[in-house]
Amino acid sequence: MNPEIFENFKTFINETNKDIYAEDPAEPHISITREFIDVAIDKFELKGNVLDVGCGQGLALEKMIARGLTPVGITLGEDYRICLGKNLPVLEMDLNLMIFPAESFDGIWCRHSLEHSIAPFFVIRQMWKFLKSGGLCYVEVPAPDTPCHHEENENHYSVFTKSMWLSLFQRMNFQLLESRTITLPLAIGDDTYYSFFFRKP
């Protein structure tokens, strides 16, 4: 393949970085993050080292450390600098360009990150590669066409239906353990997130 294609891809990704903005942790994200980390550990026996794909300002990293896990997060921009200021284990890395050795992690945490990817199926493939056999993967994404119109967010590029996300993960041979639809009542109407626990066989 022509190397210029890869350079064009990297250039395009770098151009989308202008859409990145910092977002302080707030409810309901704080409560949902803490609840589902507990579910991952207590129900699905998540342990060991965990990659937090798109860790934001480190909310999940802090909870994982408190629960005895050994996480590392990836993020960009101001969120990266905030994590460094908290002395959290973080790398400045774009989720579309992740590089880790194969089977590096016992778990992968990917909450509200895949919708920011311009190439989500490729990211899912990389997550499969980085995850150890038997490892747990948690994914949470916003639903399209809700009153919040997540598909119109300036740095959302992949806001898909639940069935589309399931199809992409199943094509990569992830085993679905549990799926939930999270409904959030808001003044403008109900918002919706999709939540998935997967296992790599």
C-alpha positions in Angstrom: 0.0 0.0 0.0 1.2 3.5 -0.8 2.8 5.1 2.3 1.2 8.3 1.4 -2.2 6.8 2.4 -0.9 6.3 6.0 0.5 9.8 6.2 -2.9 11.2 5.0 -4.6 9.1 7.7 -2.3 10.4 10.4 -2.7 14.0 9.2 -6.4 13.7 9.3 -6.4 12.4 12.8 -4.1 15.2 13.9 -6.5 17.7 12.3 -9.4 16.3 14.3 -7.5 17.1 17.5 -8.7 20.6 17.3 -12.1 19.3 18.3 -10.8 18.0 21.6 -12.0 19.7 24.8 -11.5 19.1 28.5 -14.6 17.9 30.4 -14.7 17.9 34.2 -16.1 14.7 35.8 -19.8 15.3 36.7 -22.9 13.3 37.4 -24.2 10.9 36.2 -20.8 9.9 34.8 -19.2 9.8 38.3 -21.8 7.4 39.7 -22.0 5.2 36.5 -18.2 4.9 36.3 -17.9 3.8 40.0 -20.8 1.4 39.7 -19.6 -0.4 36.6 -16.0 -0.7 37.8 -17.5 -2.5 40.9 -19.5 -4.7 38.6 -16.4 -5.5 36.5 -14.5 -6.5 39.6 -17.1 -8.1 41.7 -19.2 -9.9 39.0 -16.8 -10.5 36.2 -13.6 -10.8 38.2 -11.6 -8.1 36.6 -8.1 -8.0 38.1 -4.5 -7.1 37.2 -3.5 -4.4 34.7 -6.1 -2.5 32.8 -6.0 -0.1 29.9 -8.3 2.9 30.2 -8.9 4.0 26.6 -9.7 7.7 26.7 -9.3 8.2 30.4 -10.3 11.8 30.5 -9.3 13.4 33.8 -8.7 10.1 35.5 -12.0 9.3 37.2 -11.8 5.6 36.4 -8.1 5.4 37.0 -8.6 6.7 40.6 -11.4 4.2 41.2 -9.4 1.3 39.8 -6.4 2.1 41.9 -8.6 2.3 45.0 -10.0 -1.2 44.1 -6.5 -2.7 43.8 -6.1 -2.7 40.0 -3.1 -1.5 38.1 -4.4 0.8 35.4 -2.8 3.0 32.7 -4.8 5.5 30.8 -4.5 7.2 27.4 -5.8 10.7 26.7 -4.9 14.0 25.0 -4.8 17.7 25.5 -5.8 19.4 28.8 -7.1 16.1 30.3 -3.6 14.6 29.9 -2.0 17.5 31.8 -4.7 17.2 34.5 -3.9 13.5 34.9 -0.2 14.2 35.2 -1.0 16.8 37.8 -2.8 14.1 39.8 0.2 11.8 39.4 -2.0 9.3 37.7 -0.5 6.6 35.3 -1.3 8.1 31.9 0.2 8.3 28.4 -0.4 11.0 25.8 -1.8 8.8 23.0 -4.6 9.0 20.4 -7.0 6.0 20.6 -6.8 5.7 16.8 -3.1 5.3 17.0 -2.6 3.1 20.1 0.5 1.0 20.2 1.1 -1.7 22.9 2.5 -5.2 22.8 0.1 -8.0 22.0 -1.8 -9.4 25.1 -0.5 -6.7 27.4 -3.6 -6.2 29.5 -5.9 -8.2 31.7 -8.7 -5.8 31.1 -9.7 -2.8 28.9 -12.0 0.0 30.0 -13.5 2.1 27.2 -16.2 4.3 28.5 -17.5 7.1 26.2 -14.4 6.9 24.0 -15.3 4.9 20.8 -17.7 7.6 19.7 -14.7 9.9 19.4 -12.9 7.6 16.9 -12.8 8.1 13.2 -12.0 4.4 12.8 -13.8 2.5 15.6 -13.6 -1.0 14.0 -9.8 -0.6 13.8 -9.7 0.5 17.4 -11.8 -2.5 18.4 -9.3 -4.7 16.5 -6.4 -3.1 18.4 -8.2 -3.6 21.7 -8.6 -7.3 20.9 -4.9 -7.5 20.1 -3.8 -5.8 23.4 -6.2 -7.9 25.6 -5.0 -11.2 27.0 -7.0 -14.4 26.4 -9.7 -14.5 29.0 -9.5 -10.7 29.5 -12.5 -8.5 30.2 -13.5 -5.5 28.0 -16.0 -2.9 29.2 -17.5 -0.5 26.6 -20.0 2.3 27.0 -21.2 4.6 24.3 -24.0 7.1 23.8 -27.0 6.2 21.6 -27.9 8.2 18.5 -31.0 10.2 17.9 -31.8 11.0 21.6 -32.8 14.5 22.7 -29.1 15.1 23.5 -28.2 14.6 19.8 -24.8 13.1 20.6 -24.2 12.6 16.9 -24.0 16.4 16.6 -21.2 16.8 19.2 -18.2 18.4 17.6 -15.8 15.5 18.5 -18.2 12.6 18.1 -17.6 10.8 14.8 -19.1 7.4 15.4 -22.4 7.4 17.3 -24.0 4.1 16.2 -27.0 1.9 17.1 -26.7 -0.8 19.7 -26.9 -3.5 17.1 -24.1 -1.9 15.1 -21.7 -1.8 18.0 -22.6 -5.5 18.9 -21.9 -6.4 15.3 -18.5 -4.8 15.2 -17.4 -6.5 18.5 -18.8 -9.9 17.4 -17.0 -9.7 14.1 -13.8 -9.4 16.1 -14.8 -12.5 18.1 -15.5 -10.8 21.4 -17.9 -12.8 23.5 -20.8 -10.7 24.9 -21.3 -11.3 28.6 -23.8 -8.6 29.4 -25.5 -5.7 27.7 -27.4 -2.9 29.3 -29.3 0.1 28.1 -28.8 3.0 30.5 -31.7 5.5 30.5 -31.2 9.0 32.0 -34.3 11.1 32.5 -33.5 14.8 31.6 -35.6 17.9 31.3 -35.4 17.7 27.5 -36.3 13.9 27.5 -34.6 10.6 28.1 -31.0 10.2 27.1 -29.6 6.7 26.5 -26.2 5.0 26.8 -25.3 1.5 25.7 -23.2 -0.6 28.1 -21.4 -3.9 27.2 -19.2 -6.4 29.0 -17.2 -8.6 26.6 -14.7 -11.4 27.1 -11.8 -12.4 24.8 -12.0 -16.2 24.6 
